[in-house]
């Protein structure tokens, strides 16, 4: 998932961002409410973790503005407050869940997984393309029963391609889903990672799956490009 973390406490933000990246997610972060709203309106995030108390705008205000703009991505509010009124105001503003500080990274990750399941109830936790299987919960990929060793970035690329299969995915969409806001679009990094992934997925004794479609992007499917 690509996640935005908005938290004005730098120590907490650094800890949360590190935990999410270690779990394989793509993460952008900010400590300002106004910037968090701008990022959420401009980029295709899969979820947001918003602190309730931030400069500029608080998390409840950001959530309310998101919903008014028609954005339906899952929002998890983080707060040091435990009062019923604060929880109710956040949920009424359109938040999907809340988590009270201090919280464990295990709880945070579990709540985000639950939000993603609710947001995409039709999504099978195991994606299949031909004899390729991608287990989203265990974060394991196998081709013809053989486990494939993937980096977090390679797994994220494979996940986006498998979700869209057999439809192609544009380069712009892959960059938006798999890299953070600091990605330099002038580099050849995407092509390099696709080549890394192709070498691992397209085993010698298996039909090729990862296709390059010139002028369009990439597709994960059997058959000719």
N, C-alpha and C positions, 0 to 999 in steps of 0.2 A: 504493500500500500504506500501511497504518497501521503504524508501526514504533515499538517502544520501544527507546531507547538507554539502557543503564545503565552508567555510567562515572564513577568517583570523581574523575578528573583533569578539572577544569573546563575547561581549555584544550582538551584532546582532545575532551571531550564537546561543547563549543561548535562545534568544527571539524566533527565528524561530523554533528551535528544540522543545521548550516548546509548541508553538502553534500547531505544527504538531502532537505532541504526544497527546495533549488535544483533537485533532480532530480524534484520534483513529489510527494514523499511527505508524508504527514501524520506528524508525529513528536512523541512525548512523551519526556521524558528525566528521569533521576534519577541521583543519585550514591550511592544507598544500596541495598544488596541486599534488605533487608526490604521497602522501599517498592516495589522493582521486582517482587518476587513478588506483592505485593498488587495492583499495577496489572495485571499479566499475568493474574491470576485474575479481576479485575473487569471488564476491557475486552476487546473482540474484536480483538486485534492480528493482523496478517498475518505478522509476523516480529518477532524480538527480537535485538538485538546486546548481549551481556552481557560486561562485563569480568570476568575470572576473580577478580581481587583487589579486593574492595569491602568497606566496613564493613557490619556487620550480618550479611549472608550473602554468600558468594562466588558467582561465576557458576555454578560446578559444582553447588553446593548448591541454588541457585535452579532450575536445570535439572532436577535430580533431583526436587524438590518439584513442579514443573510436570507432569512425566510421571506422578508418583504421583497427581496430581489429574486425570489424563486429558486434559491439554491437549496437542494435537498440533502446535501452530504451530511453524514452523521456527525454530531457535535457532542463532545464529552466535556463538561464543565468541571474544572478543578478549583476547589475552594478550601480555605482554612476554616470557614464558617460551617457550623453543623446545625444551625437553626432551620426549622421546618420552612420558615418564610423565605429564606434564601434559596432553598431547594425548589420550592414551589414556583418562585419567580423565574428561575432559570428554565424549568420545564415548561412553564406557560409561555416563555419567550420562544420556545421551539427547540430547546436542547433535547437530546435523546437520552442522556444519562448524566450522572454527576459522580465525582470521586472526591473524598474528603482528605485533605492533607493532615498529617503525613501519610503517604500511601506507598505500598511496595510496587516495584516495577512489574512483578508477577500479576498483581491485581490490575494494573493499568493495561498490560498486554491482553489479559483475559477479557476486560471490558471492551477493548477495541475489537477483539475477535468477535465478541457477541454482537457489537454494533454492525460489523461488516456482514455477519450472517443475516441480521435483520434487514439490512439494506439490500442484500442480494440473496433472498431466500431460495431462488431457483438455481443458484450456483452450486454445482457438485464440488465437494472438497477435493475430489480427485478428477483432474482434467485429463482427457485422453485424446490423442491424435495418432491414429494408426496404432502402432505398438509402443508408442511413447506415453508414459503415465507421469503426471505431475501431482504429487500429494501436497496440497496447499497448507494443510495443518502441520504435517511432519516436515515440510519444506525439503522434500526428497523427490528427485526425478529418476525414472528408470526407462531404459530403452531395451525392448526385448527381454525384460526381466533383469537387466544389468543396471546397477545403480550408477548414476553419472555424478561425478564430483563437480559441483558448481559453486562459484563465488556468489555472494549476495546479489551483486549486480547482474550476473548472468542468469540467476534464478528469476529475478524480477523481469528481465527481458523475456525469458521463456514463458513466464506467467501471462504477460500481456499478449504475446503472440498466440498462446494456446486459448485464451479466453475469446479471442477474435476468430480463431480458426473456423472455417477455411478462408475467411475474408482477410485481405491484406491490411497491414497497419502502416500508416505513413511514418516517415522519419520524425516529423514534428510531434506526432502523438507519442512515439516511443520516448523521445526526449522529455516530453512533459510528464510522462508517467514514471520514468525510471531515473531521471536525474533531477537535482534540486535547482533552485532559482539561479545558482551561480554557474551553471553549465555554459561553456563557451561554444556557441553554435558554429563558430568558424573553424573548429577543430574536426579531426577525423575520428574522434573517439567512438562514436556510435558504430561506424563501420568496423572498427577494430574489435569491439566487443561482439558484434554479430559474427565476425569471423572466428573468434574464440569459441563462441557458442556452437557454431556450425561444426567445428572440428570435434566437439564433444558429443553432439546429438546425432550427427550423421555418421554412424559407425560403418566400417568397411563392408560388412555383410548385410546391411540394411538399406532399403531404398531411401534416398535423400528426402528430407522433410523441410528444411529451412531454405526457402526460396527468396532470391533477390528479384524484385520486379522493378525494372528501370523506370524512373520517373514516377513511381508510385510508392514503393517502400519495400516491406518484407512480409512474407506469409509463411505460416507453418501448416503444411499440407502435403499430401502425396500428389504425384502427377507432374506434368510439365508446367513450368512457370507461365 
